[in-house]
Amino acid sequence: MDKKVTICGQINGSVNFAMQQNYVPVIRSLVIHNETQESLNDLRLKITFEPDFAREFIFEIESIDAGGSVEISPVRIRLSTEFLFSLTEKMVGSIFVELYEGDSRIYEYEDSIELLAYDQWSGLLIMPEMIAAFVTPNHPRIAEVIARASKYLEQWTKRPAFTGYQT
């Protein structure tokens, strides 16, 4: 396959349920650069996933001028809520990127991605601020913790109420 295009982009190394719920894109951007001296026409970018943790993504590009580029940002990948929520252990998946000119495939690329269990954090390397997504203030057990804590608070301060910034 002749090198007609190069594609570069920002692909997250992992994804989890919390990222899906917070609209964090799996692929932030892709830039397709025409390496030829002729315009490329009737292009179709196809991104697929294994296992099926996201829907197939198709993006049509009418043309890219000779030496020109096209940026797709963000790449609107639709992740499967059910799939990511059902994961109880980390697994490794794959992302396949293909570019077609008409019916001819002119580019292909494969990369791996960690699919984290619904309760796993990606750590400090990928969006460390996502740890906040694991706070569940409306969980039923929180009311029990608050009830017990208010008894301790009443013993220590003679007031059972959490007043926060008010006092």
C-alpha positions as CSV (number, residue, x, y, z in Angstrom):
1,M,0.0,0.0,0.0
2,D,1.6,3.3,-1.1
3,K,1.7,6.0,1.6
4,K,-0.9,8.4,0.4
5,V,-1.9,9.8,3.8
6,T,-0.7,10.0,7.3
7,I,-3.1,10.2,10.2
8,C,-2.1,11.4,13.7
9,G,-4.2,12.1,16.7
10,Q,-4.8,12.0,20.4
11,I,-6.2,8.6,21.5
12,N,-6.8,7.9,25.2
13,G,-5.0,4.8,26.4
14,S,-7.9,3.7,28.5
15,V,-11.6,4.2,28.9
16,N,-14.1,3.4,31.7
17,F,-17.7,4.0,32.6
18,A,-17.0,7.2,34.5
19,M,-15.3,8.7,31.4
20,Q,-18.3,7.7,29.2
21,Q,-20.7,9.3,31.7
22,N,-18.6,12.5,31.7
23,Y,-18.4,12.7,27.9
24,V,-14.6,12.3,27.8
25,P,-13.7,11.5,24.1
26,V,-11.8,8.3,23.4
27,I,-10.2,10.1,20.4
28,R,-9.8,13.8,21.0
29,S,-8.8,14.6,17.5
30,L,-7.5,13.1,14.2
31,V,-5.6,14.9,11.5
32,I,-5.5,13.3,8.0
33,H,-2.7,14.6,5.9
34,N,-2.5,14.1,2.1
35,E,1.1,13.1,1.3
36,T,0.5,13.1,-2.5
37,Q,0.8,15.8,-5.1
38,E,-2.8,15.2,-6.1
39,S,-6.1,15.8,-4.4
40,L,-7.7,12.8,-2.8
41,N,-11.5,12.5,-3.3
42,D,-14.4,10.5,-2.0
43,L,-12.7,9.6,1.3
44,R,-14.4,7.6,4.1
45,L,-12.8,7.3,7.5
46,K,-13.9,4.1,9.4
47,I,-13.1,3.4,13.0
48,T,-14.2,0.1,14.6
49,F,-13.6,-1.5,18.0
50,E,-13.0,-4.9,19.4
51,P,-14.8,-6.0,21.5
52,D,-17.8,-3.8,20.6
53,F,-17.4,-1.3,23.4
54,A,-18.3,1.5,21.0
55,R,-20.3,1.9,17.8
56,E,-18.6,1.9,14.4
57,F,-17.6,5.5,13.4
58,I,-17.9,6.6,9.8
59,F,-16.8,10.1,8.6
60,E,-17.1,11.2,5.0
61,I,-14.6,13.6,3.5
62,E,-15.3,15.0,0.1
63,S,-11.6,15.8,-0.7
64,I,-8.2,16.7,0.7
65,D,-6.1,19.0,-1.5
66,A,-2.5,17.9,-2.5
67,G,-0.3,18.4,0.6
68,G,-3.4,19.5,2.6
69,S,-4.9,18.2,5.9
70,V,-8.3,17.7,7.5
71,E,-8.8,17.7,11.2
72,I,-11.7,15.9,12.9
73,S,-12.1,17.2,16.5
74,P,-13.6,15.8,18.6
75,V,-14.1,12.4,17.1
76,R,-17.6,11.6,18.3
77,I,-17.3,8.0,19.3
78,R,-20.5,6.6,20.9
79,L,-19.4,4.3,23.7
80,S,-21.6,1.5,24.9
81,T,-22.9,2.4,28.4
82,E,-24.1,-1.2,29.1
83,F,-20.7,-2.7,28.0
84,L,-18.6,-0.4,30.1
85,F,-20.9,-0.7,33.2
86,S,-20.9,-4.5,33.0
87,L,-17.1,-4.8,33.1
88,T,-15.9,-6.2,36.4
89,E,-12.3,-6.7,35.4
90,K,-9.9,-4.7,33.2
91,M,-9.5,-6.0,29.7
92,V,-7.5,-4.9,26.6
93,G,-9.4,-3.9,23.5
94,S,-8.5,-2.7,20.1
95,I,-9.2,0.4,17.9
96,F,-9.0,0.0,14.1
97,V,-8.7,3.1,11.9
98,E,-9.1,2.7,8.2
99,L,-9.3,5.3,5.4
100,Y,-10.9,4.5,2.1
101,E,-10.7,6.4,-1.2
102,G,-13.7,5.1,-3.0
103,D,-13.6,1.3,-2.4
104,S,-9.8,1.2,-2.0
105,R,-8.3,1.1,1.5
106,I,-5.4,3.6,1.5
107,Y,-4.6,3.6,5.2
108,E,-4.9,1.2,8.2
109,Y,-3.9,1.5,11.8
110,E,-4.5,-0.6,14.9
111,D,-4.0,0.4,18.5
112,S,-4.8,-1.2,21.9
113,I,-6.9,0.5,24.6
114,E,-7.5,-0.6,28.2
115,L,-11.1,-1.1,29.0
116,L,-11.4,-0.5,32.8
117,A,-14.0,-2.0,35.1
118,Y,-16.8,0.3,36.0
119,D,-15.2,1.0,39.4
120,Q,-11.6,1.4,38.2
121,W,-9.8,4.7,38.0
122,S,-7.3,5.3,35.2
123,G,-4.8,6.7,37.6
124,L,-2.5,9.7,37.3
125,L,-1.4,9.2,33.7
126,I,-4.8,9.7,32.0
127,M,-7.0,12.5,33.4
128,P,-6.3,12.1,37.1
129,E,-9.2,14.5,37.8
130,M,-11.6,11.7,36.9
131,I,-11.3,10.4,40.4
132,A,-14.0,12.9,41.4
133,A,-16.4,11.0,39.2
134,F,-16.3,8.2,41.8
135,V,-17.9,10.3,44.5
136,T,-21.4,9.2,45.0
137,P,-23.1,11.6,47.5
138,N,-26.6,10.1,46.7
139,H,-25.7,6.5,47.5
140,P,-28.1,5.0,50.1
141,R,-25.3,4.1,52.4
142,I,-24.2,7.8,52.7
143,A,-27.4,8.5,54.8
144,E,-26.4,5.8,57.2
145,V,-22.9,7.2,57.6
146,I,-24.3,10.7,58.1
147,A,-26.7,9.5,60.8
148,R,-23.9,7.8,62.7
149,A,-21.6,10.8,62.3
150,S,-24.2,13.2,63.6
151,K,-24.4,11.2,66.8
152,Y,-20.6,11.7,67.3
153,L,-21.0,15.3,66.4
154,E,-23.7,15.8,69.0
155,Q,-21.5,14.1,71.7
156,W,-18.6,16.4,70.8
157,T,-20.3,19.7,70.1
158,K,-23.8,19.3,71.6
159,R,-25.2,19.9,68.1
160,P,-26.0,17.0,65.7
161,A,-26.3,19.1,62.5
162,F,-23.6,19.4,59.8
163,T,-23.6,23.2,59.2
164,G,-20.7,23.3,56.8
165,Y,-19.6,26.8,55.8
166,Q,-22.4,28.4,57.9
167,T,-20.4,28.1,61.1
